[in-house]
Amino acid sequence: MVAYGMQLPVQSQSTLFAEPWEAGAGPEDLVEVARAADRHGFAYVAVCDHVAIPRRLAGAMSTVWYDPVATLAHLAAVTRRVRLLSHVAVVGLRHPLVTAKQYATLDHLSGGRLVLGVGAGHVREEFEALGAGFERRGALLDETIDALRAALGPDEYPEFHGERFAFEGLGQRPRPAQQRVPLWVGGSSPAAVRRAALRGDGWLPQGDPRDRLPEQIGTLRRLRAEAGVEEPLVVGAITEPLYVGDARWDVGRRTLGGKPDALAECLRAYGAMGVDQIQVRFRSRSRAELTDQMGAFADGVAPLLG
């Protein structure tokens, strides 16, 4: 069965994906959408990560980017079962002990519902303002992942020694509720795919079209096998925008719309490629229409994904 999750609206408002109604929305809308995801069997809700947006990018990206830890902790308190995903946390911007403290606390408070999605980041000014190395952010992310594996493990006094970070004899409690916090790697570049294969528990592609996914998944599995990594890997995909039913407004030419059985047939192709979870996004003109779409998908489409 292919699982389904979603990036939450409101918390990030890039012009690439935000709907017009989100500009006037707030915490109450965010909570209600998260509760709908919890109620309708979504595997996870996801929150993005940017510390600050430079003026040169603000027109396209906006400056609305909620903090992922604060937001997911808030949503943990108003949901019961849905998992909480950072998609993705730019963990190279922060010392891994700081990141571990935040996310271990989140996992503890939520009863073990965290999925830590990580990525290299792409905004140079953020790295420069925070004193992180932009040019070597890939290598920085690799070491940060290794440090986080240690810092989020079961040991109260984790130990790690790398080129940039080193710690031992420093205790952190509470520990995560999970024995192993799932760590999903985001990105579709060759370096990101290799990172996911060698270091991740899951892969979060960023915008790969359908026809490119089979090759990417093949590369991912080959690299993992060659490295002798035997643990299972959760392979993800971001679907086209969706609208369940016959829309009476312009939902865009790229949107997949129609009756549940037709949508399910189209989405089953992801499972046939080897995808384990799909991230869905619904076109909507209001919070009510969005939660209605989520319910229609859960009731009519999801049972047919197979």
Backbone bond lengths (Angstrom), bond angles and torsions (degrees), N, CA, C in turn:
res aa  C-N    CA-C-N  psi(-1)  N-CA   C-N-CA  omega(-1)  CA-C   N-CA-C  phi
1 M - - - 1.459 - - 1.524 109.63 -
2 V 1.308 117.71 124.90 1.454 122.35 176.90 1.526 108.76 -76.72
3 A 1.339 116.39 123.79 1.470 120.75 177.78 1.526 109.32 -78.53
4 Y 1.320 115.72 162.36 1.464 119.78 179.31 1.525 109.89 -138.12
5 G 1.322 114.85 136.13 1.451 122.03 177.69 1.513 108.99 -137.09
6 M 1.336 116.33 -177.62 1.461 118.05 -179.08 1.522 111.92 -153.44
7 Q 1.330 114.59 147.17 1.449 122.14 167.54 1.524 107.15 -75.43
8 L 1.319 117.16 132.98 1.461 120.02 -176.96 1.520 111.85 -75.26
9 P 1.326 117.33 148.08 1.461 120.10 172.73 1.531 110.03 -76.43
10 V 1.296 117.09 179.92 1.471 125.46 171.41 1.533 112.03 71.63
11 Q 1.343 118.32 -48.06 1.462 121.35 -172.12 1.528 112.91 -69.42
12 S 1.300 119.21 -21.35 1.460 122.06 171.92 1.523 106.95 -142.57
13 Q 1.336 115.63 137.20 1.457 117.74 -169.96 1.524 113.14 -131.61
14 S 1.313 116.03 47.30 1.455 120.68 171.56 1.517 109.81 -60.11
15 T 1.320 117.08 143.39 1.465 120.40 178.73 1.528 111.70 -66.71
16 L 1.334 117.23 -13.27 1.460 120.23 179.15 1.515 112.45 -68.99
17 F 1.359 117.37 -25.79 1.461 117.85 -174.84 1.522 115.12 -142.02
18 A 1.318 120.21 -14.21 1.466 120.53 -176.96 1.529 111.18 -72.56
19 E 1.331 115.51 142.41 1.462 121.51 174.61 1.528 109.12 -87.27
20 P 1.340 118.54 152.47 1.470 120.74 -177.49 1.525 114.10 -54.57
21 W 1.334 118.04 -35.78 1.461 119.82 -175.68 1.533 112.52 -66.28
22 E 1.324 117.16 -21.09 1.461 119.91 -177.14 1.523 113.06 -67.66
23 A 1.339 117.23 -24.53 1.470 120.19 -178.00 1.525 111.49 -61.35
24 G 1.324 117.20 -30.12 1.454 120.55 179.76 1.523 113.56 -102.76
25 A 1.321 116.70 9.08 1.467 121.02 -177.35 1.520 110.32 -91.38
26 G 1.342 115.54 170.57 1.450 120.08 -177.89 1.514 112.63 -154.02
27 P 1.329 117.21 -160.10 1.468 121.83 -174.84 1.523 113.99 -56.41
28 E 1.321 118.20 -38.44 1.461 119.92 -179.09 1.521 111.27 -62.54
29 D 1.337 116.57 -39.91 1.467 120.36 178.50 1.526 110.70 -66.61
30 L 1.316 116.17 -41.89 1.461 120.98 178.51 1.525 110.90 -59.62
31 V 1.324 116.19 -44.72 1.464 121.29 -179.96 1.527 110.76 -62.74
32 E 1.317 117.23 -44.46 1.463 119.95 -177.01 1.526 112.00 -66.51
33 V 1.323 117.40 -35.63 1.467 119.69 177.30 1.532 110.03 -69.06
34 A 1.333 117.02 -41.13 1.467 120.06 177.65 1.528 110.42 -62.96
35 R 1.310 117.01 -41.27 1.469 120.04 177.81 1.520 111.39 -63.87
36 A 1.328 116.90 -37.65 1.464 120.05 176.94 1.521 110.58 -64.01
37 A 1.337 117.16 -41.01 1.468 120.46 177.05 1.524 110.76 -62.36
38 D 1.311 116.57 -41.82 1.461 121.85 178.04 1.529 110.61 -61.20
39 R 1.307 115.53 -42.61 1.474 122.17 -176.55 1.520 112.01 -72.03
40 H 1.325 117.28 -32.79 1.463 121.09 -171.75 1.528 113.86 -100.53
41 G 1.319 117.42 16.32 1.457 119.67 170.60 1.516 116.07 81.07
42 F 1.331 117.97 16.71 1.460 119.51 176.04 1.526 108.80 -65.94
43 A 1.332 116.10 140.78 1.460 120.16 -177.49 1.516 111.47 -70.47
44 Y 1.328 117.11 -35.25 1.462 120.59 -178.22 1.522 110.90 -155.34
45 V 1.318 114.88 160.04 1.461 122.90 164.71 1.531 106.23 -117.25
46 A 1.324 116.59 143.09 1.456 120.62 -172.53 1.521 111.44 -123.60
47 V 1.339 114.62 147.77 1.455 123.10 179.91 1.520 108.09 -131.68
48 C 1.345 116.29 139.67 1.469 122.67 -177.66 1.523 111.59 -85.33
49 D 1.339 115.38 179.71 1.468 120.74 -178.03 1.520 111.27 -144.93
50 H 1.328 116.20 114.77 1.461 123.10 165.05 1.524 106.78 -144.34
51 V 1.331 117.06 135.65 1.457 121.40 -179.97 1.521 110.92 -81.00
52 A 1.326 117.24 -44.96 1.458 121.54 -178.37 1.525 108.88 -158.63
53 I 1.326 116.48 141.65 1.456 122.61 -176.68 1.526 109.48 -108.31
54 P 1.332 118.54 124.98 1.463 120.25 178.45 1.534 111.61 -68.82
55 R 1.304 115.42 154.51 1.463 120.27 -178.30 1.524 112.78 -55.59
56 R 1.326 117.15 -34.93 1.465 119.62 -177.17 1.526 112.61 -64.07
57 L 1.332 118.23 -22.57 1.458 122.21 -178.34 1.527 113.36 -108.73
58 A 1.318 116.54 -7.95 1.468 119.65 -171.80 1.526 112.98 -64.53
59 G 1.330 117.60 -31.05 1.456 119.50 179.66 1.511 113.07 -61.15
60 A 1.318 117.06 -37.77 1.461 121.50 179.98 1.519 112.45 -91.25
61 M 1.335 116.51 -41.39 1.461 120.04 -173.81 1.525 112.93 -89.58
62 S 1.316 118.38 -21.72 1.464 126.04 -168.94 1.532 109.11 64.33
63 T 1.299 116.59 175.59 1.465 120.08 176.71 1.526 111.13 -110.03
64 V 1.322 117.24 11.00 1.471 121.54 178.73 1.521 108.98 -88.76
65 W 1.312 115.82 100.34 1.468 122.75 176.02 1.523 106.62 -143.22
66 Y 1.329 117.03 101.29 1.454 120.72 -179.71 1.537 109.75 -65.56
67 D 1.320 116.07 149.71 1.452 119.56 175.20 1.530 109.43 -66.77
68 P 1.339 118.54 129.88 1.467 119.06 -174.14 1.525 114.29 -67.26
69 V 1.324 118.26 -38.80 1.460 119.23 -177.10 1.525 110.68 -69.30
70 A 1.324 116.67 -47.29 1.462 120.16 178.98 1.526 110.87 -61.03
71 T 1.338 116.20 -41.73 1.469 120.19 -177.10 1.522 111.35 -69.02
72 L 1.316 117.11 -46.99 1.466 120.14 -179.62 1.521 111.74 -65.90
73 A 1.334 117.67 -34.51 1.465 119.98 176.44 1.524 110.67 -65.61
74 H 1.319 116.16 -41.10 1.471 120.42 177.05 1.525 110.45 -61.16
75 L 1.323 116.28 -43.47 1.464 120.25 -178.12 1.519 112.20 -73.88
76 A 1.329 117.03 -27.51 1.465 119.88 176.21 1.519 111.21 -60.06
77 A 1.333 115.74 -33.95 1.465 120.56 -176.87 1.526 112.90 -75.68
78 V 1.335 117.60 -16.26 1.469 119.63 -176.86 1.529 111.78 -115.39
79 T 1.347 117.27 8.51 1.462 121.80 175.79 1.522 108.33 -128.30
80 R 1.333 116.11 171.42 1.457 119.44 -174.89 1.526 114.06 -124.33
81 R 1.328 118.15 -38.04 1.463 118.90 -171.74 1.525 113.71 -125.92
82 V 1.317 119.29 -28.19 1.463 121.27 -174.43 1.532 110.44 -63.52
83 R 1.338 116.15 139.70 1.455 120.25 179.88 1.525 110.77 -78.08
84 L 1.329 115.37 159.02 1.459 123.03 -171.29 1.524 108.44 -117.35
85 L 1.332 117.01 110.16 1.459 122.68 -171.98 1.526 111.38 -113.17
86 S 1.316 116.53 131.57 1.460 120.63 167.19 1.525 106.99 -89.02
87 H 1.321 115.90 117.76 1.472 119.69 -176.26 1.523 109.82 -132.09
88 V 1.341 114.88 88.20 1.457 126.66 -9.33 1.529 108.44 -121.30
89 A 1.343 115.08 156.36 1.458 120.35 174.17 1.528 109.01 -82.21
90 V 1.324 115.72 128.97 1.470 120.65 177.43 1.524 106.44 -86.14
91 V 1.317 115.63 78.91 1.465 120.97 -168.68 1.529 112.70 -70.81
92 G 1.335 117.79 -16.87 1.449 119.66 177.22 1.520 113.89 -69.03
93 L 1.328 116.85 -12.19 1.465 120.60 178.82 1.525 112.27 -78.86
94 R 1.340 117.76 -10.80 1.461 120.91 -172.43 1.528 109.52 -134.37
95 H 1.305 116.01 152.91 1.458 119.41 174.44 1.521 108.88 -64.08
96 P 1.345 117.86 138.09 1.470 119.75 -176.26 1.525 114.05 -60.28
97 L 1.326 119.71 -28.00 1.466 119.75 176.49 1.516 111.43 -68.75
98 V 1.325 117.39 -34.93 1.469 120.74 175.53 1.525 109.87 -66.14
99 T 1.340 115.77 -47.45 1.468 120.07 178.49 1.520 111.25 -60.22
100 A 1.341 116.44 -43.25 1.462 120.31 -179.65 1.525 111.20 -63.09
101 K 1.318 117.48 -41.93 1.464 120.49 178.68 1.522 110.62 -58.99
102 Q 1.333 116.56 -45.98 1.462 120.83 -177.49 1.527 111.72 -65.13
103 Y 1.325 115.98 -51.38 1.461 119.32 -173.58 1.531 112.77 -77.27
104 A 1.332 118.18 -29.41 1.464 119.50 173.54 1.515 110.24 -64.59
105 T 1.325 116.65 -40.54 1.467 120.62 177.16 1.515 110.88 -63.56
106 L 1.335 116.39 -42.54 1.461 120.74 178.03 1.528 111.02 -61.08
107 D 1.326 117.25 -44.33 1.456 120.19 179.46 1.527 110.72 -64.33
108 H 1.325 116.32 -41.29 1.466 121.65 178.31 1.530 110.97 -61.68
109 L 1.322 116.84 -47.63 1.469 120.91 -177.12 1.530 112.08 -68.17
110 S 1.327 117.11 -31.40 1.466 120.64 -176.34 1.520 113.02 -89.81
111 G 1.321 117.26 0.27 1.460 119.61 -178.29 1.506 113.99 74.34
112 G 1.334 117.67 29.44 1.460 120.84 175.79 1.508 114.84 86.67
113 R 1.329 117.55 39.79 1.466 120.38 -177.18 1.523 114.20 -108.52
114 L 1.318 117.79 5.64 1.459 120.88 -177.20 1.523 112.31 -75.21
115 V 1.331 116.33 138.79 1.460 123.88 161.64 1.527 105.44 -123.49
116 L 1.316 116.65 117.55 1.459 120.59 -176.60 1.524 109.49 -92.29
117 G 1.330 115.07 103.64 1.457 121.02 174.30 1.511 109.46 -92.57
118 V 1.332 117.07 132.74 1.459 121.35 -175.62 1.525 110.41 -128.48
119 G 1.333 114.97 152.83 1.453 120.21 177.53 1.514 110.57 -151.88
120 A 1.337 115.60 168.37 1.463 120.83 -173.55 1.516 113.29 -78.33
121 G 1.336 118.50 -25.66 1.460 121.11 -175.85 1.522 111.56 86.27
122 H 1.345 115.93 162.46 1.467 118.84 -176.29 1.524 113.55 -143.35
123 V 1.338 118.60 -1.62 1.460 120.79 -176.34 1.532 109.48 -100.05
124 R 1.317 115.71 106.35 1.468 121.35 -175.06 1.525 111.73 -56.48
125 E 1.321 117.73 -44.32 1.463 120.86 -174.97 1.521 112.94 -61.63
126 E 1.322 117.94 -32.73 1.460 120.26 176.25 1.529 110.59 -61.78
127 F 1.314 115.98 -47.13 1.462 120.42 -179.37 1.529 110.74 -63.08
128 E 1.317 116.50 -44.21 1.461 119.83 -178.65 1.516 111.81 -64.44
129 A 1.338 117.19 -41.80 1.466 120.50 -178.78 1.526 111.76 -65.01
130 L 1.338 116.49 -32.06 1.459 120.82 -176.68 1.529 112.98 -97.90
131 G 1.321 116.16 5.05 1.453 119.33 176.26 1.507 114.59 74.80
132 A 1.329 117.27 23.02 1.469 121.34 178.34 1.534 108.78 -101.09
133 G 1.314 116.65 153.61 1.460 121.31 -176.98 1.508 112.42 -84.93
134 F 1.327 117.28 110.12 1.461 121.15 -177.24 1.526 111.95 -71.03
135 E 1.328 117.14 -43.80 1.464 120.32 -174.07 1.526 111.77 -64.21
136 R 1.315 117.44 -31.17 1.471 121.46 -178.75 1.529 111.78 -109.25
137 R 1.334 115.22 32.70 1.469 118.66 -174.90 1.522 112.47 -67.57
138 G 1.334 118.10 -25.62 1.456 120.05 176.49 1.517 112.01 -66.19
139 A 1.320 115.81 -49.43 1.466 120.17 177.51 1.523 110.72 -64.31
140 L 1.340 116.36 -36.16 1.461 120.84 177.31 1.523 110.57 -62.38
141 L 1.335 116.55 -42.33 1.461 120.08 179.16 1.523 111.04 -65.53
142 D 1.323 117.45 -41.64 1.465 119.89 179.26 1.531 110.97 -56.54
143 E 1.335 116.30 -48.18 1.453 118.81 -178.83 1.522 111.16 -69.03
144 T 1.323 117.18 -36.34 1.466 120.25 179.29 1.522 110.83 -63.46
145 I 1.331 117.44 -40.22 1.465 120.71 176.79 1.526 110.14 -59.79
146 D 1.331 116.44 -46.51 1.466 119.93 179.98 1.533 110.66 -61.96
147 A 1.331 116.34 -40.83 1.463 119.91 178.75 1.517 111.28 -66.11
148 L 1.331 116.95 -38.27 1.465 120.48 179.16 1.522 111.98 -68.50
149 R 1.327 117.38 -33.89 1.469 119.98 175.55 1.523 110.10 -56.38
150 A 1.355 114.84 -42.97 1.463 118.98 178.89 1.522 111.10 -71.10
151 A 1.329 116.58 -46.37 1.463 120.43 -172.81 1.524 112.87 -71.53
152 L 1.338 117.83 -23.43 1.467 121.12 178.93 1.532 111.94 -100.95
153 G 1.304 117.41 7.95 1.456 121.15 177.82 1.516 112.13 -78.02
154 P 1.309 117.68 -169.76 1.469 120.97 -174.18 1.527 114.69 -77.33
155 D 1.336 118.09 -15.17 1.463 120.44 -173.42 1.526 112.10 -76.77
156 E 1.314 115.02 130.92 1.463 120.19 176.05 1.526 111.47 -65.36
157 Y 1.335 115.86 -31.29 1.463 121.77 178.98 1.533 108.07 -117.58
158 P 1.322 118.12 80.22 1.458 120.37 -177.13 1.527 111.06 -68.88
159 E 1.323 114.46 157.71 1.467 120.10 -179.17 1.513 109.54 -133.22
160 F 1.328 115.12 134.62 1.469 120.61 178.26 1.525 108.55 -153.60
161 H 1.332 115.51 141.00 1.460 120.82 177.35 1.532 108.07 -137.66
162 G 1.326 115.62 111.04 1.455 121.21 178.86 1.514 110.98 -130.36
163 E 1.333 115.83 -169.39 1.460 120.10 -179.23 1.526 111.68 -72.82
164 R 1.318 117.01 -37.08 1.469 121.06 -175.77 1.523 112.72 -105.19
165 F 1.315 116.71 -32.79 1.457 121.23 -174.76 1.519 109.98 -124.15
166 A 1.320 115.73 142.13 1.463 121.07 175.01 1.526 107.87 -151.20
167 F 1.335 116.19 133.93 1.460 119.85 176.18 1.519 109.76 -154.31
168 E 1.302 115.77 147.14 1.458 124.24 171.82 1.525 107.70 -164.71
169 G 1.316 116.13 156.35 1.454 120.87 179.01 1.514 114.54 69.86
170 L 1.324 116.91 15.80 1.469 121.84 179.44 1.519 108.49 -116.20
171 G 1.340 116.60 114.93 1.455 120.94 -175.27 1.513 113.01 -87.98
172 Q 1.315 115.66 143.36 1.466 122.01 175.90 1.524 109.67 -134.49
173 R 1.292 115.46 119.58 1.449 122.72 169.36 1.527 107.42 -135.39
174 P 1.357 116.29 149.00 1.466 128.03 9.12 1.526 111.76 -75.13
175 R 1.318 114.48 152.79 1.453 120.87 172.05 1.523 109.11 -82.06
176 P 1.329 117.94 159.45 1.469 119.78 174.59 1.527 110.99 -58.32
177 A 1.317 116.64 148.44 1.462 120.36 176.20 1.528 110.88 -69.40
178 Q 1.339 117.41 -30.09 1.454 121.61 179.68 1.530 110.52 -83.91
179 Q 1.315 115.50 143.90 1.459 119.77 175.31 1.526 110.81 -64.25
180 R 1.307 116.19 -36.98 1.468 121.81 177.93 1.523 107.84 -137.25
181 V 1.314 117.60 111.57 1.460 121.56 177.26 1.530 108.30 -70.22
182 P 1.334 119.07 122.75 1.469 119.93 178.26 1.520 110.48 -60.77
183 L 1.318 116.29 133.04 1.451 122.16 -179.03 1.521 108.18 -120.90
184 W 1.324 115.82 109.67 1.459 121.92 -179.12 1.517 109.31 -103.37
185 V 1.315 116.85 134.85 1.460 122.18 -177.77 1.516 109.46 -100.66
186 G 1.337 115.85 128.61 1.449 121.20 179.66 1.515 112.25 -98.40
187 G 1.340 115.52 152.06 1.455 120.76 176.37 1.507 112.83 124.22
188 S 1.327 116.20 153.79 1.459 120.93 -176.58 1.520 113.93 -123.04
189 S 1.320 117.91 2.55 1.456 120.50 175.82 1.522 109.30 -69.55
190 P 1.339 118.71 161.78 1.470 119.65 176.25 1.526 112.74 -54.86
191 A 1.332 117.07 -38.43 1.471 120.00 179.52 1.522 110.89 -65.73
192 A 1.341 117.05 -40.26 1.465 120.73 -179.28 1.524 110.96 -67.90
193 V 1.328 117.48 -40.53 1.470 120.81 178.60 1.527 109.77 -64.24
194 R 1.317 116.68 -42.23 1.465 120.09 177.83 1.534 110.30 -63.62
195 R 1.322 116.46 -41.65 1.474 120.84 179.43 1.525 110.36 -61.38
196 A 1.325 116.50 -43.98 1.463 120.26 178.65 1.521 110.88 -62.79
197 A 1.329 116.34 -41.21 1.469 120.72 -178.58 1.519 111.92 -64.81
198 L 1.327 116.92 -41.14 1.463 120.70 -172.84 1.518 113.63 -91.72
199 R 1.350 117.41 -26.09 1.459 119.37 -171.90 1.522 114.40 -124.66
200 G 1.311 119.04 -11.22 1.454 120.60 -170.55 1.519 115.02 -99.60
201 D 1.322 114.32 160.77 1.466 122.13 167.77 1.522 110.21 -97.66
202 G 1.336 115.54 -9.06 1.447 121.01 -179.86 1.516 109.86 -161.30
203 W 1.336 115.50 163.52 1.463 122.30 178.77 1.520 109.12 -125.47
204 L 1.332 115.20 131.15 1.458 122.79 178.46 1.522 108.86 -116.55
205 P 1.327 118.43 92.33 1.468 119.17 179.86 1.523 110.66 -65.70
206 Q 1.315 115.25 153.24 1.457 120.48 -179.03 1.524 109.30 -114.63
207 G 1.323 116.36 89.55 1.453 120.06 171.79 1.514 116.46 80.69
208 D 1.331 118.77 16.74 1.462 119.19 176.79 1.525 110.79 -65.13
209 P 1.333 118.23 128.17 1.467 118.84 173.50 1.520 110.45 -67.63
210 R 1.315 115.35 160.79 1.471 120.14 -176.90 1.519 113.10 -54.12
211 D 1.316 115.86 -42.93 1.464 117.90 -172.77 1.527 112.57 -70.42
212 R 1.330 117.25 -13.60 1.469 120.04 178.93 1.527 111.99 -93.95
213 L 1.310 117.27 -19.84 1.459 120.19 -173.52 1.531 114.38 -62.32
214 P 1.328 120.76 -45.13 1.465 118.69 -178.10 1.523 113.03 -56.21
215 E 1.339 117.83 -41.85 1.461 120.35 178.56 1.523 110.97 -64.99
216 Q 1.340 116.70 -42.17 1.458 120.72 179.50 1.534 111.19 -62.49
217 I 1.328 115.69 -43.37 1.464 120.06 -179.38 1.524 110.35 -66.45
218 G 1.336 116.50 -38.82 1.451 119.92 176.73 1.519 112.14 -61.34
219 T 1.331 116.14 -43.36 1.469 120.65 177.82 1.517 110.71 -63.14
220 L 1.307 115.97 -43.53 1.465 121.95 179.98 1.530 110.93 -57.77
221 R 1.310 116.52 -48.93 1.457 120.52 -177.09 1.533 110.92 -70.54
222 R 1.322 117.79 -35.90 1.465 120.14 178.02 1.523 111.07 -63.99
223 L 1.331 117.03 -47.09 1.458 120.94 179.95 1.524 111.18 -62.23
224 R 1.301 116.24 -38.81 1.463 120.05 -179.62 1.523 110.67 -67.22
225 A 1.329 116.36 -42.23 1.461 120.11 179.43 1.520 111.17 -66.11
226 E 1.336 116.57 -42.07 1.463 120.15 179.88 1.523 112.04 -62.51
227 A 1.342 115.89 -31.69 1.465 120.09 179.60 1.521 112.15 -84.07
228 G 1.328 117.25 -5.12 1.455 120.78 179.16 1.516 114.36 74.49
229 V 1.344 116.86 23.41 1.465 120.81 178.40 1.524 107.92 -83.88
230 E 1.327 117.04 115.93 1.461 120.71 -172.75 1.527 113.41 -101.01
231 E 1.332 117.83 -14.20 1.465 119.63 -179.09 1.531 109.90 -64.46
232 P 1.343 117.37 147.48 1.468 119.90 179.29 1.519 111.67 -64.44
233 L 1.316 116.02 151.33 1.458 122.94 -179.65 1.525 108.93 -122.31
234 V 1.322 117.30 129.13 1.461 122.46 177.33 1.529 108.18 -87.61
235 V 1.320 116.85 115.12 1.457 122.20 -179.25 1.530 108.96 -97.19
236 G 1.320 115.76 127.71 1.455 120.37 -178.44 1.518 112.66 -110.38
237 A 1.329 114.67 172.17 1.470 122.08 173.65 1.519 107.90 -156.73
238 I 1.317 115.86 146.99 1.463 120.93 174.06 1.519 107.12 -100.80
239 T 1.319 116.92 122.43 1.460 120.38 -176.50 1.528 111.17 -79.91
240 E 1.299 114.40 170.46 1.448 120.35 169.19 1.531 109.11 -63.84
241 P 1.340 119.31 159.94 1.464 119.79 172.63 1.534 109.92 -57.45
242 L 1.327 115.99 145.48 1.461 121.31 -175.31 1.526 111.65 -121.27
243 Y 1.334 114.94 152.40 1.472 120.97 168.07 1.521 106.82 -145.40
244 V 1.332 115.78 115.73 1.457 120.65 -178.34 1.527 108.55 -83.31
245 G 1.348 116.36 121.86 1.458 120.88 -178.17 1.519 110.89 101.08
246 D 1.319 114.88 -175.02 1.464 120.92 -179.20 1.524 109.24 -93.84
247 A 1.320 116.19 109.99 1.471 121.02 -178.36 1.521 110.09 -73.02
248 R 1.331 115.16 139.70 1.463 120.95 176.65 1.525 110.93 -104.61
249 W 1.324 114.35 24.05 1.458 120.60 175.90 1.516 107.94 -147.42
250 D 1.301 117.74 167.28 1.452 121.96 -175.32 1.523 109.85 -76.68
251 V 1.331 117.05 105.88 1.460 121.70 -178.84 1.529 111.74 -95.08
252 G 1.318 117.77 2.82 1.457 121.42 177.37 1.511 112.45 95.09
253 R 1.308 116.40 147.38 1.474 120.33 -173.26 1.531 112.96 -70.89
254 R 1.346 117.62 -23.03 1.468 119.54 -179.84 1.527 112.97 -84.02
255 T 1.319 117.00 -9.12 1.460 120.49 -175.95 1.524 110.87 -73.94
256 L 1.328 115.51 134.37 1.458 121.09 172.25 1.521 107.76 -86.78
257 G 1.309 116.77 119.14 1.462 120.58 -179.12 1.509 111.38 -133.35
258 G 1.331 114.78 168.79 1.452 119.41 177.10 1.506 112.32 129.52
259 K 1.323 115.26 -167.41 1.461 121.07 -177.00 1.526 110.76 -71.14
260 P 1.329 117.07 155.88 1.466 120.74 -175.94 1.513 114.86 -53.51
261 D 1.344 118.10 -41.82 1.459 118.78 -176.95 1.521 111.98 -66.56
262 A 1.342 116.70 -35.84 1.461 119.75 178.30 1.528 110.93 -69.26
263 L 1.315 116.93 -40.89 1.460 120.38 177.25 1.526 111.14 -64.06
264 A 1.316 116.23 -43.60 1.466 120.03 -179.90 1.519 111.11 -61.91
265 E 1.319 117.34 -41.00 1.463 120.36 179.18 1.527 110.51 -60.72
266 C 1.333 115.85 -40.93 1.458 120.36 -179.86 1.529 111.67 -68.03
267 L 1.319 116.74 -38.62 1.467 120.90 -177.63 1.518 113.03 -78.53
268 R 1.332 117.17 -23.03 1.471 119.64 178.41 1.526 111.70 -62.92
269 A 1.330 116.62 -20.41 1.461 120.02 178.10 1.521 111.28 -60.93
270 Y 1.337 117.03 -29.94 1.463 119.53 178.21 1.532 110.77 -65.12
271 G 1.311 116.15 -44.20 1.460 119.22 177.94 1.511 111.97 -61.47
272 A 1.331 116.73 -37.59 1.458 120.64 179.80 1.528 111.78 -65.06
273 M 1.325 117.09 -25.39 1.472 121.58 177.81 1.529 112.33 -78.11
274 G 1.331 116.68 -15.34 1.454 120.10 -175.38 1.511 113.75 106.29
275 V 1.328 116.79 15.00 1.465 122.05 178.55 1.524 108.97 -81.71
276 D 1.337 115.82 134.59 1.470 121.79 179.94 1.521 113.24 -96.22
277 Q 1.328 117.62 -31.71 1.462 120.70 179.76 1.522 109.94 -142.43
278 I 1.322 115.59 139.65 1.459 121.11 177.13 1.521 109.38 -112.06
279 Q 1.317 114.93 139.14 1.459 120.30 173.31 1.525 107.54 -98.32
280 V 1.325 115.69 119.38 1.462 121.08 -173.84 1.530 109.64 -104.96
281 R 1.322 115.09 152.58 1.460 121.64 175.87 1.515 108.06 -139.61
282 F 1.330 116.61 130.78 1.456 121.91 -175.94 1.527 111.03 -106.92
283 R 1.311 116.77 136.46 1.459 120.68 171.24 1.529 108.59 -71.52
284 S 1.311 117.07 138.92 1.462 120.08 -176.77 1.519 110.27 -158.72
285 R 1.350 115.61 156.95 1.466 121.59 177.69 1.516 112.34 -111.88
286 S 1.319 116.69 -1.29 1.464 121.04 -179.55 1.526 108.51 -164.77
287 R 1.323 115.21 166.10 1.467 118.83 175.31 1.517 110.66 -60.71
288 A 1.319 117.52 -40.92 1.464 120.82 -178.82 1.523 111.16 -61.99
289 E 1.329 116.65 -42.17 1.464 118.71 179.32 1.532 110.27 -66.79
290 L 1.322 116.55 -37.49 1.462 119.07 178.47 1.529 111.32 -63.15
291 T 1.316 118.10 -49.08 1.470 119.46 -178.84 1.527 111.20 -67.12
292 D 1.335 117.43 -30.81 1.468 119.83 173.64 1.524 110.66 -64.30
293 Q 1.331 116.01 -41.79 1.463 120.63 178.11 1.531 111.01 -63.21
294 M 1.314 116.28 -40.98 1.466 120.50 178.66 1.524 110.47 -61.48
295 G 1.311 116.60 -42.84 1.460 120.58 178.34 1.508 112.27 -66.07
296 A 1.347 116.55 -41.68 1.466 120.22 179.22 1.525 111.16 -64.55
297 F 1.323 116.71 -36.68 1.462 120.40 177.87 1.526 110.24 -67.16
298 A 1.314 116.31 -47.70 1.477 120.55 -178.29 1.522 111.63 -62.10
299 D 1.310 116.91 -40.26 1.468 121.03 -176.40 1.528 112.71 -79.97
300 G 1.343 116.33 -39.12 1.448 118.98 -171.04 1.518 116.25 -104.75
301 V 1.336 116.86 -33.21 1.465 120.37 -174.07 1.524 111.91 -98.10
302 A 1.330 116.56 -49.46 1.463 121.09 -173.67 1.527 113.79 -55.09
303 P 1.350 119.80 -41.50 1.469 118.65 -179.93 1.533 113.57 -63.93
304 L 1.340 116.86 -16.00 1.468 120.78 -177.85 1.516 112.71 -98.50
305 L 1.335 118.19 -0.30 1.463 120.35 -176.13 1.522 111.77 -69.73
306 G 1.339 116.92 -34.58 1.452 121.23 171.48 1.515 114.82 66.56
